[in-house]
């Protein structure tokens, strides 16, 4: 690698780090706020938040069915407790799990895939409605939601919709 190329690569990396830092700060701030808030939650809500986090971890390990069960359990508690932020967060993760659970499966019929993708979009829409109407927008949560919506539209071949969202 030539000196000029190495220097250019280093400058590009520094610029990328600079652009990403506000998002890292938002996620870090959100994590600290949620950790502080969790200490003050009633046990059932604390449990529901834990189920959502466990579901997200399971989804990351490609265990979508187990993740979906966790999100269903959490969603039930959030709805009964009228915890709109928890409900929106669980719905977002639910949509991501539904989408990622079918995205990589080979041999599924198109209509089955499209149905699952549209189901994921329904979960995302419900979450967005809650954010818009009831609790305002949390940057990290909204980024997660919109990224999921864009990925589903892209998978459906609706690239124009995906680009509008991204």
MOLINPE-V317800 format. One record per pair of residues at least 24 apart in sequence whose C-alpha atoms are under 6 Angstrom apart, sorted by the first residue. I is the first residue (numbers start at 1). J is the second residue. Records with the same first field share a line. If there is no record, write none. Layout:
I = J  J
//
This chain:
27 = 140
48 = 74
52 = 90
64 = 97  101
88 = 127
91 = 123  127
92 = 124  127  145
95 = 120  123  124
//
